[in-house]
Amino acid sequence: MTGQDHGSGGLMPRRHPTPDFFVCDLFDAAPKDDLGTMEHPIFSLSTRPDRRILSYAHNGTSVEVTPSVRGRATIHDKDILIYCVSQLMAALNAGREVSRTLRLTAHDLLVATNRDTSGDAYQRLREAFERLAGTRITTNIATGGIETTQGFGLIESWEIVRRSKGGRMISVAVTLSDWLYRAVLAKSVLTLSRDYFRLRKPLERRIYELARKHCGRQREWRVSVEVLHKKSGSTAPRRVFRAALRRMIAEARLPDYHLAEEEGDILRVSRAGLAERDSGPLLSADALEAGRAMAPGWDIHALAAEWQSWWEETGRPRLNAPDRAFLGWLRGRLGR
């Protein structure tokens, strides 16, 4: 029987001779983070295995995170997702086809996320994959304009595709959750400073994420320590959390942002090192309120951040009326 014989008793034709996957080979991809996990406390800030179930609710959004026996995925494990999202976004911007399943080189991932490349680093990378796959999320966070309450893993699956002679992983295939992949396709992401990967302390990384998400390229953002404590996902008592913030203020290590304490238990986050002309279009409170009315149930700050990223990616055109430009963009965004 030849390969052309598809009659009774023969083998079905090989319709998909190779699996659909995206090869991570864009070495200068800018770090990108998805808005959903920047806004809400998905990842553990603990340096020890965290097997507690996290339940979080804020402004109509609910999140429950259930760890596996290996513990909840940590904010350092998130480096893997940031690398994957960065590669996918760079490919989309270059007009390439992408897939929910990515094939990546372990060494490239370690280098891109500022990790060492010793033998132990590969073992820690494997453990991170296992925590990401084992951590289960139940949430109604919308991605790609779709809000559904669903449960999923941070990654759907992963496998070592190729090993060295010594057994060390060389290349890995990872399939992202549909929830995260939708966020990428909708470009619901923000660019991070490359110095993010140099932050050692989990809380520093989490506060940077929140600063990038809420302050973005505006002049400043104010938040109560109570709300920040909740949004950070920290399990430390508030007084301990406040003391950690004060150390961060004194050390001033956050890329791009300055922190300052104000009366009334308020933290002020301000954009650092940018000239006025580089700070990006600023939106008025009235524009944000109008946006909320147009998009009930949506996070208006996430939409504003998405618009600012789109403005940057389209060449930072001059805007005579940023409020009107944002609301016009928002009408189109909601109509898609």
C-alpha positions as CSV (number, residue, x, y, z in Angstrom):
1,M,0.0,0.0,0.0
2,T,1.4,3.3,-1.0
3,G,1.3,6.6,0.9
4,Q,-1.3,7.8,-1.6
5,D,-3.8,4.9,-0.8
6,H,-6.5,6.4,1.5
7,G,-9.0,3.6,0.9
8,S,-10.7,1.2,3.4
9,G,-8.2,-0.3,5.7
10,G,-5.4,2.2,5.0
11,L,-4.0,4.8,7.4
12,M,-5.5,8.2,7.6
13,P,-3.5,10.9,5.7
14,R,-1.0,12.8,7.8
15,R,-2.8,16.1,8.0
16,H,-0.5,17.8,10.5
17,P,3.0,16.4,10.0
18,T,4.5,18.9,12.5
19,P,2.9,20.3,15.6
20,D,1.8,23.9,15.6
21,F,4.2,25.9,17.8
22,F,6.0,29.2,18.0
23,V,9.8,29.2,18.2
24,C,11.1,31.8,20.7
25,D,14.1,33.2,18.8
26,L,13.7,37.0,19.2
27,F,16.7,37.8,21.4
28,D,16.0,41.6,21.9
29,A,12.3,41.3,22.7
30,A,11.3,44.0,25.2
31,P,10.0,42.6,28.5
32,K,6.2,42.6,28.5
33,D,3.7,41.8,31.3
34,D,0.0,41.1,31.0
35,L,-2.3,43.6,32.7
36,G,-4.4,41.0,34.5
37,T,-1.6,39.6,36.7
38,M,-0.1,43.0,37.1
39,E,-3.3,44.3,38.6
40,H,-4.2,41.3,40.8
41,P,-2.2,39.3,43.3
42,I,-1.8,35.9,41.5
43,F,1.8,35.1,42.5
44,S,3.2,34.3,45.9
45,L,5.7,36.7,47.5
46,S,7.1,34.0,49.8
47,T,10.5,32.5,49.3
48,R,9.4,29.3,50.9
49,P,6.8,26.8,49.5
50,D,3.4,28.6,49.9
51,R,0.6,26.1,50.0
52,R,-2.1,28.5,51.2
53,I,-5.2,29.1,49.1
54,L,-5.4,32.8,48.2
55,S,-8.9,34.4,48.0
56,Y,-9.1,38.0,46.7
57,A,-11.9,40.3,45.7
58,H,-11.7,43.9,44.7
59,N,-14.1,46.2,42.7
60,G,-16.0,43.3,41.3
61,T,-13.0,41.1,40.4
62,S,-12.6,37.8,42.3
63,V,-9.5,35.6,42.2
64,E,-8.9,32.3,44.0
65,V,-5.5,30.7,43.6
66,T,-5.0,27.1,44.6
67,P,-1.4,25.8,44.9
68,S,-0.2,22.3,44.1
69,V,1.7,20.2,46.7
70,R,4.8,22.0,45.4
71,G,3.4,25.4,46.4
72,R,1.9,28.4,44.6
73,A,3.8,29.9,41.7
74,T,6.1,32.7,42.9
75,I,6.7,36.1,41.4
76,H,10.1,34.9,40.3
77,D,8.5,32.0,38.5
78,K,6.5,34.7,36.6
79,D,9.7,35.4,34.7
80,I,8.9,32.5,32.5
81,L,5.5,34.0,31.6
82,I,7.0,37.4,31.0
83,Y,9.6,35.9,28.6
84,C,6.9,34.0,26.7
85,V,4.6,37.1,26.5
86,S,7.5,39.2,25.4
87,Q,8.4,36.8,22.6
88,L,4.8,36.6,21.4
89,M,4.3,40.3,21.4
90,A,7.5,41.0,19.5
91,A,6.4,38.4,16.9
92,L,3.0,39.9,16.6
93,N,4.4,43.4,16.1
94,A,6.7,41.9,13.4
95,G,3.7,40.4,11.6
96,R,4.7,36.8,12.4
97,E,2.2,34.0,13.2
98,V,2.1,32.9,16.8
99,S,0.8,29.9,18.7
100,R,-0.3,29.2,22.3
101,T,2.5,26.5,22.4
102,L,6.0,27.9,22.4
103,R,9.3,26.2,22.0
104,L,12.1,28.0,23.9
105,T,15.7,27.5,24.7
106,A,16.3,27.3,28.4
107,H,19.7,29.1,28.2
108,D,18.1,32.1,26.3
109,L,15.3,32.3,29.0
110,L,17.9,32.3,31.8
111,V,19.9,35.1,30.1
112,A,16.9,37.2,29.2
113,T,15.6,37.2,32.7
114,N,19.0,37.9,34.3
115,R,19.5,34.5,35.9
116,D,22.7,32.6,36.3
117,T,23.3,29.6,34.0
118,S,24.7,27.2,36.4
119,G,23.5,23.6,36.7
120,D,21.4,24.5,39.7
121,A,19.7,27.2,37.6
122,Y,18.3,24.6,35.2
123,Q,16.9,22.6,38.1
124,R,15.3,25.7,39.6
125,L,13.8,26.5,36.2
126,R,12.2,23.0,36.1
127,E,10.8,23.5,39.5
128,A,9.3,26.9,38.4
129,F,7.6,25.1,35.4
130,E,6.1,22.6,37.8
131,R,4.7,25.3,40.1
132,L,3.3,27.3,37.2
133,A,1.5,24.2,35.8
134,G,0.3,23.1,39.2
135,T,-1.1,26.4,40.4
136,R,-4.8,26.7,39.6
137,I,-6.6,30.0,39.1
138,T,-10.4,30.6,39.3
139,T,-11.3,34.2,38.3
140,N,-13.6,36.5,36.4
141,I,-10.7,38.8,35.2
142,A,-11.5,39.7,31.6
143,T,-8.9,39.1,29.0
144,G,-9.3,40.2,25.4
145,G,-12.6,41.8,26.3
146,I,-14.1,38.5,27.4
147,E,-15.1,38.1,31.0
148,T,-15.8,34.5,32.1
149,T,-15.5,32.8,35.5
150,Q,-13.2,29.9,34.8
151,G,-10.5,27.7,36.3
152,F,-7.1,27.1,34.6
153,G,-3.4,26.7,35.2
154,L,-1.0,29.5,34.6
155,I,0.5,27.3,31.9
156,E,-1.5,24.4,30.5
157,S,1.5,22.1,30.1
158,W,5.2,21.9,29.5
159,E,7.8,19.3,28.5
160,I,11.5,19.0,28.0
161,V,12.0,18.6,24.3
162,R,15.8,18.1,24.3
163,R,18.4,17.3,27.0
164,S,22.1,17.6,27.1
165,K,24.2,14.4,27.5
166,G,24.3,15.2,31.2
167,G,20.5,15.4,31.4
168,R,20.2,19.2,31.6
169,M,17.2,20.7,29.7
170,I,18.2,22.4,26.5
171,S,14.8,23.2,24.9
172,V,11.4,23.2,26.4
173,A,7.9,23.3,24.9
174,V,5.3,25.2,27.0
175,T,1.6,25.7,26.3
176,L,0.1,28.9,27.8
177,S,-3.4,29.0,29.3
178,D,-6.0,30.2,26.8
179,W,-6.7,33.1,29.3
180,L,-3.2,34.4,29.1
181,Y,-3.0,33.8,25.3
182,R,-6.1,35.9,24.8
183,A,-4.5,38.8,26.7
184,V,-1.5,38.6,24.4
185,L,-3.6,38.6,21.2
186,A,-5.6,41.6,22.6
187,K,-2.3,43.3,23.4
188,S,-3.4,43.8,27.0
189,V,0.2,44.1,28.1
190,L,2.7,46.7,29.3
191,T,6.4,47.0,28.7
192,L,8.6,46.6,31.8
193,S,12.0,48.0,32.5
194,R,14.8,45.4,31.9
195,D,16.0,46.3,35.4
196,Y,12.8,44.6,36.7
197,F,14.8,41.3,36.6
198,R,17.5,42.8,38.8
199,L,15.1,43.3,41.7
200,R,15.8,40.7,44.3
201,K,13.0,41.1,46.8
202,P,9.6,39.7,45.8
203,L,7.8,42.7,47.3
204,E,9.9,45.1,45.2
205,R,8.9,43.3,42.0
206,R,5.2,43.4,43.0
207,I,5.3,47.1,43.9
208,Y,7.0,47.9,40.6
209,E,4.3,46.0,38.8
210,L,1.6,48.0,40.5
211,A,3.5,51.3,39.9
212,R,3.9,50.5,36.2
213,K,0.3,49.5,35.9
214,H,-1.4,52.4,37.8
215,C,1.1,55.2,37.5
216,G,2.3,54.1,34.0
217,R,3.6,57.2,32.2
218,Q,1.6,59.7,34.2
219,R,3.2,62.1,36.6
220,E,2.1,60.3,39.8
221,W,-0.3,57.9,41.4
222,R,-1.5,57.9,45.0
223,V,-2.8,54.9,46.9
224,S,-3.6,54.1,50.5
225,V,-1.3,51.7,52.2
226,E,-4.4,49.6,53.1
227,V,-5.4,49.2,49.4
228,L,-1.8,48.7,48.3
229,H,-1.4,45.9,51.0
230,K,-4.4,44.1,49.6
231,K,-3.4,44.5,45.9
232,S,0.1,43.4,46.6
233,G,-0.9,40.0,47.9
234,S,1.4,40.4,50.9
235,T,0.5,38.2,53.9
236,A,2.6,40.2,56.3
237,P,0.8,42.3,58.9
238,R,0.1,45.8,57.7
239,R,2.7,47.3,60.1
240,V,5.4,45.0,58.7
241,F,4.3,45.8,55.2
242,R,4.4,49.5,55.9
243,A,8.0,49.1,57.3
244,A,9.0,47.3,54.1
245,L,7.6,50.2,52.1
246,R,9.6,52.6,54.1
247,R,12.8,50.6,53.4
248,M,12.0,50.7,49.7
249,I,11.5,54.4,49.9
250,A,14.9,54.8,51.5
251,E,16.7,52.4,49.2
252,A,15.1,53.9,46.0
253,R,15.8,50.9,43.8
254,L,12.6,50.7,41.8
255,P,13.3,51.3,38.1
256,D,11.5,54.4,36.7
257,Y,9.6,55.3,39.8
258,H,10.1,57.2,43.1
259,L,8.1,56.3,46.2
260,A,7.2,58.8,49.0
261,E,5.1,58.6,52.1
262,E,2.3,61.2,52.6
263,E,0.1,62.0,55.5
264,G,-3.0,59.8,55.9
265,D,-1.1,56.6,55.3
266,I,-0.7,57.3,51.6
267,L,2.0,56.2,49.3
268,R,2.8,58.5,46.4
269,V,4.3,56.9,43.3
270,S,5.9,59.4,40.8
271,R,7.5,58.9,37.4
272,A,11.3,59.5,37.6
273,G,13.8,60.8,35.2
274,L,11.5,61.8,32.3
275,A,11.2,65.3,30.9
276,E,7.7,66.7,30.7
277,R,7.6,66.2,26.9
278,D,8.5,62.5,27.4
279,S,5.9,61.7,30.0
280,G,3.2,60.8,27.6
281,P,-0.4,62.0,27.2
282,L,-2.1,62.7,30.5
283,L,-5.8,62.0,31.0
284,S,-8.1,64.1,33.1
285,A,-10.3,62.7,35.9
286,D,-13.3,63.6,33.7
287,A,-12.0,61.5,30.9
288,L,-11.5,58.5,33.2
289,E,-15.0,59.0,34.5
290,A,-16.4,59.2,31.0
291,G,-14.5,56.0,30.2
292,R,-16.0,54.2,33.1
293,A,-19.4,55.1,31.9
294,M,-18.6,53.8,28.5
295,A,-17.1,50.5,29.7
296,P,-19.0,49.4,32.9
297,G,-17.3,46.5,34.6
298,W,-13.9,47.2,32.9
299,D,-10.8,48.4,34.7
300,I,-10.5,52.0,33.4
301,H,-6.8,52.3,34.5
302,A,-6.0,49.1,32.6
303,L,-7.7,50.5,29.5
304,A,-5.9,53.8,29.9
305,A,-2.5,52.0,30.2
306,E,-3.4,49.9,27.1
307,W,-4.2,53.1,25.2
308,Q,-0.9,54.7,26.2
309,S,1.0,51.6,25.1
310,W,-0.8,51.7,21.7
311,W,0.1,55.4,21.4
312,E,3.7,54.6,22.0
313,E,3.7,51.7,19.5
314,T,2.1,53.9,16.8
315,G,5.0,56.4,17.0
316,R,3.9,58.7,19.8
317,P,1.9,61.0,17.6
318,R,1.2,64.5,18.9
319,L,-2.2,64.8,20.5
320,N,-3.9,68.2,20.8
321,A,-6.7,66.7,22.9
322,P,-5.6,63.5,24.7
323,D,-9.0,63.1,26.5
324,R,-10.8,63.1,23.2
325,A,-8.3,60.8,21.5
326,F,-8.5,58.3,24.4
327,L,-12.3,58.2,24.4
328,G,-12.3,57.8,20.6
329,W,-9.9,54.9,20.9
330,L,-12.0,53.4,23.6
331,R,-15.1,53.4,21.5
332,G,-13.2,51.4,18.8
333,R,-11.7,49.1,21.4
334,L,-15.1,48.2,22.9
335,G,-16.5,47.7,19.4
336,R,-13.9,45.1,18.4
